[in-house]
Every structure is written in structure tokens, then in C-alpha cells.
Amino acid sequence: MKDRNSFSSSLGFVLAAAGSAVGLGNIWRFPYLAAKDGGGLFLFIYIVLALTFGFAMLVSEITIGRKSKQSCLTAYGTLHKKSGWIGIFASVVPFMILPYYCIIGGWVMKYCVAFLAGNGAAAAEDGYFSNFITGMAGENSAGEAVYSTWGIIQPILLDAVFLALTAYVIYRGVNKGIEAISKVLMPILLITVIGIAIFSITITDEETGRTGLEGLKMYIIPSIDGMSKKDIFIVVLDAMGQLFYSISVAMGIMVTYGSYFKDDSNLMKSVNHIEIFDTLVAFLAGVMIIPAVYVLLGKENMNKGPGLMFVALPKIFAKMGTVGSVVGVVFFVMVFFAALTSSISIYEAVVSSLIDKFGWSRKKATVYEGVIALVIGVFICLGYNLLYFEAKLPNGNGTTAQLLDIFDYVSNNILMPIVAIGTCILIGWIIKPKTIIDEATKNGEKFGRKYLYIAMMKFIAPIMLVVLFLGSIGVINSE
């Protein structure tokens, strides 16, 4: 049997895993959820969950991968033959996420091109983003939307380009592809986010008198004024869903990356580094966007959904003048690379599963998954125009959902909790937490938060996950 690929060092593993976690889940999704859910309350709940549930799941999945030396599809079955179903569900998650993730990566590319071409001012105009994703060219005399052929095709082409770039890195493998690109891009991304976050909290709107510091207070100070029990429950649901997405647990990625982690490397130290890196960037992403949105758009316009980054940040850069054009280029190029490192990990989880399960070559698995993801991506893109329809989701708080939102909801709010519940039952009650603890500390490492880990996997997390899952599908109503 051919030796399995592995990361060359702990640093390579941490940066690759952080690259998976620090992507659109932090920069795109975290800020808009924080803005929608009242800022400080969401942030507080997220940090508590990250230090408890997130830590437990991260340790568990990386350890499962290293112990089994298998990707997510087959790893669970090697630990317990009747638990193979967890791996099936875990591998379906990245399969569903990859198509729409690459679409959003294409959106980032659109803004990269706009700022590189000196069209940052146009990108800051109202309607730029919505017209781009819908392909809308205007309205006819009857007030009906008119779409242009190029407008419909453009998001699909950008999706295809982003997907192809991701596929190329996957084809090159673990060391020459995934590890190499992560070592270069992640430190640059962190520096960029810090710089823009500092600017965001220093801006002031002279007309309204709103300041970035006021927006920062709104972001970091929890408040439940005017919030019903149902509103708070939705915040908890959103924070848990974001945690899955942000640290890449319950979606097969960390199991897969764990399978490439060397036996003699310090697993616990690497987990702590990933935790710190991810939480720091998620927090800074909120600092970068939320105060600026508050200053430039006002509190009443903060709930802009997934488009928050694309709507708010171009306005920030426009306010900076000439310097903003340069910063805009740097920012969207770095967001592009952040999105790329995450899409690479999502793609790898599927490809590695196909290799382990069916014995396919990396080239064959990469091509097959790429074609399928592209076909699904086309349908999702058309969901904003030719295949447009309106749907309501159980956790949507009355907002309208399209195909992309449905894929996001099913993967994040249904499949990921099921995978997490299954993982907790497997570790907490079948193979026992000691199995994970022994593997994670086999080189003499200290297992910090040991008793918290045992309590989380056996009791707290399963109960919490079941309640949240039932709430996310509308079975439980908190009112």
C-alpha cells in the first residue's frame, strides 16, 4: 500500500487547517450574522461555544483522522464498524458546500477585477452587487425584471474559474498544493485584516456624527434589549451554525486533514493554535466590517445578509479616496486567497474520500468532483434569475431564501448537527473519550480541558445539539 501523504510540519498543518477555518466563514459569514444578531450577544455566545463545544469537536475530528489515517468517508467506520454512516453524512456536507462556496469565491473575484481596473467607485454604488448576482439589466414598461445574457453568464464563468483554480491546487496534492499555498497566504491575510480593522474603528461620518468606536461598542457589548426569547434562540442557532462553518468541524475537513498529521507531532498544541487563529480572525473580521457599516449605512441598514461584505466595504474604500482604491485591491485579493484556502479544504475532503473509498487516482477524483460541483453551481447561479423562486426557511426569521440559502441551510443546520451528534455518541458512549485522549497525548502531550472535553462529548454537547437541531428544523419553538 502506498504511504499516505502528510504535512511536512506542524506549522504546515496549522496553517492549512487555519486556512480552511479562516475563509469566507469568518470574513463573509461571521460579520453579517453578528450584525443581524445584535453584535455583542452573538459574539459572546460564539466565543463560549468555541472554547467548549468547538474545542471538543476540533480535538475529536483531528484525532479521529490521525488515528484512522483515513478521510471522513471511511474514518468513522474504522473506529467502529456500525458508525460508518457518520462518515457518509460528513462527506455529503463538503459535497454540498463546494458548489455554492465557489460561487461566492467568484463574487470575490468580481470585486478583485473591479478594484484592479480602477472601478472601485462603481463597486461602491447601490445596486452594484444585486445587479451582478441576478444579471438584471433593468425593468420593462410593465415593471418586470429584464436580464442580460452576459449578466446571467458572468457569475457562472467566475464560479468556473474559481473552481478550476481550486481543482489545480488539489491536483498538486497535500505538500505542493495545500501546504505550500497556505504557508504563503495566511500570514498576509492576517496582516491585511488587522490593518483594515484599525481603519474601520477610526472613521467618522461628519453628517451624522456616527463614529467607528460607537460601532465597535455595539459589536462587543452584549445587549438583549428588545429581544424576545425566540430572537435569542435564533442567535444561539446562528452562532452554532457559524461555529461549524468557521472552524470546519462536522464537515469532514478536520478528519481529512488529521489523517495527514504526523504521529510524532504535538496534536494538542496544534489544536490550540488553530483555535486562537480562527477566533482572532473571526473577531477582527467583525471589527473590520460592523463599525464601518454602522458609520456609513446606519444601524437600521446593518442586516444586509450575505452581501454585507460586498455592500459595506466598497463604501469604506470609497470614503478613503485614492488610498481606498489601493486598500480595496489588497483587501479583495486577500479575501480571494482566503476563500481559496477554504475551498481547497472543502474540495480535498471530497477528493480524499473518493480516493480512500474507491481507490481512485487523485486526478480522476479531482476531475469528477469538479464537473459535478460546476453543474450544481450553474443551477445555484440561475436561482437568482431564470430559476428564481422565493422560499421560507425554519430558521430564516421571515426572510426570503434562494437556492444558495437552501444549500447553506441544509448543510449547516441539518447535516452538520447530525454529524456532530453522531460523533458525540460514538466518542462519548461507544469508543469512549479515553480513546481520543490517549491518541491525542501519545507523545506525552498534556490534554488541557480534559474534564470539560469528557463532559462535553458525553452529556452537554449531545443534549445541546439535539435541542438546536430540533429548533433549526422548526420542531421546537422557543416562544
Secondary structure, 3 states (H helix, E strand, C coil): CCCCCCCCCHHHHHHHHHHHHCCHHHHHHHHHHHHHCCCHHHHHHHHHHHHHHHHHHHHHHHHHHHHHCCCHHHHHHHHCHHHHHHHHHHHHHHHHHHHHHHHHHHHHHHHHHHHHCCCHHHHCCCCHHHHHHHCEEEECCCCCEEECHHHHHHHHHHHHHHHHHHHHHHHHCHHHHHHHHHHHHHHHHHHHHHHHHHHHCCCECCCCCCEHHHHHHHHHCCCCCCCCHHHHHHHHHHHHHHHHHHHCCCCCHHHHHHCCCCCCCCHHHHHHHHHHHHHHHHHHHHHHHHHHHHHHHCHHHCCCHHHHHHHHHHHHHHHCCHHHHHHHHHHHHHHHHHHHHHHHHHHHHHHHHHHHHHCCCHHHHHHHHHHHHHHHHHHHHHCCCCCCCCEECCCCCCCEECHHHHHHHHHHHHHHHHHHHHHHHHHHHHCCHHHHHHHHCCCCCCCCCHHHHHHHHHHHHHHHHHHHHHHHCCCCCCC
